[in-house]
Amino acid sequence: MFEKWFKLKEHGVTVKGELAAGLTTFMTMAYILAVNPSILGVTGMSMGGVLIATAISSAIACICMAFFANLPFALAPGMGLNAYFAFTVVLKMGYSWQFALFAVFVEGVIFILLSLTNVREAIFNAIPLSLKHAVGAAIGLFIAFIGLQNGKIVQDDPATLLAEVVYKDSFNTSGIFAILTLLGVALIAVLAYKRVKGALLIGMLGIWVVGILAQLVGLYVPNPEIGFYSLYPGWGAPDFAGFGSLFGQCFSPTAFANFNVMDFIVIMFSFLFVDIFDTLGTLVGVASKADMLDEQGRLPKIKGALLADAVGTTVGAVLGTSTVTTFVESSAGVAEGGRTGLTALTVGILFIIAIVLSPIFIAIPAFATAAALIYVGFLMMSAILKVDFDDLTEAIPAYITLLAMPFFYSISAGIMWGIIFYVLINMLTGKFKKISPLMYVLALIFIAKIVFLG
């Protein structure tokens, strides 16, 4: 059966090897089951419901990857995109999470259409490579900043806007919380250095245990009134009621309250832009390491892989989670020898099984997930190394993108200002041939947005 579906002999792999590769990939990305609910939960969405939506949408996308493309890549709601959903669209811009889910749904439908045509290649070729790399790195800074906040390492300061926490003040709450976050980053880094499989998840669970010990000896003192809860794990049934409160809400009347067309276009395009280029970058990057690219550097069956991503995003929005994308952690399973869709299928099945363990993932404290955010931010920052800093017409727009995204607290702002500066600088230096027609269109749309909508 597996041979017929996945052509294992043709790829020189075995069922046992593919199952092991799938388990390895799942271990490296299972942290999303803890991090995604903690991020989307700030919008008022049920954390238990988000976890179930995350698991089901990831499973569906992975199964689609297995059968649409027969590739060993796993998918789940993307880091950075979930932060944009929660902190920019909902908390900063003031829209409901139902509105944000509808934007994700529309983005997914458009991505499906693009995946079935050659338009995707045209869009991909229109955006400069330097901006693609800069967006990935800027998202890394953005989610690392969120990790610093969630881990209580930075705090408000009336003089400088932000400042590092004073550890000795409120040591038994925010002070020790911040220290545990930093220790968590160090633990994950050491595990990753030693190439431990599942370093992120193991690091999160490990620092949680350290936090429990800190509570046992009195270093950490819970104070629910100011947001510091007991670290002792509890147990309960999966929150299917919470999942029910999210299912189909992207089509509810709340999604269309105070609907602003221009804002919707910018938000939807931001989701689409990051999803397309994050997915393409991950697919090509991981495939190149596994020698899956052809002589022209193309990935066979990439259309099926992109369609799986798009289906996952569309279904995920209906279920109640942010944009689904291909995870770079798929490289862990590929490194273990995963070469076919059986690896992706294994990951999908493991996500379904994880629903039963959802109360454990929900109980993981914020300092553990914050440590994971900070470390994932580091991984994403490496993309900036691919920008040619000797060419200022490429480097300055990339730099502006890198600055704008975390400091304006908005992924869309980073993309918008990066594109505007790219077009402006290359026009003023006479390099008109470098600018694609689509880039002119995007720059004009973004300038109009600034002028008329602020």
Secondary structure, DSSP 4 states (H G I P E B T S, - for coil): -HHHHH-HHHHT--HHHHHHHHHHHHHHHTTHHHHHHHHHGGGT--HHHHHHHHHHHHHHHHHHHHHHT-----EEEPTTHHHIIIIIIIIIT---HHHHHHHHHHHHHHHHHHHTSSHHHHHHHHS-HHHHHHHHHHHHHHHHHHHHHHTTSEEEETTTEEEE--TTTTIIIIIHHHHHHHHHHHHHHHHHHTT-TTHHHHHHHHHHHHHHHHHHTTSS--BGGGTB---S-------HHHHHTTTTGGGSGGGGTT--HHHHHHHHHHHHHHHHHHHHHHHHHHHHHTT-S-TTS--TTHHHHHHHHHHHHHHHHHHT---EEE-TTHHHHHHTT--SHHHHHHHHHHHHHHGGGHHHHHHS-HHHHHHHHHHHHHHHHGGGGGS-TT-HHHHHHHHHHHHHHHHTT-HHHHHHHHHHHHHHHHHHTT-GGGS-HHHHHHHHHHHHHHHHH-
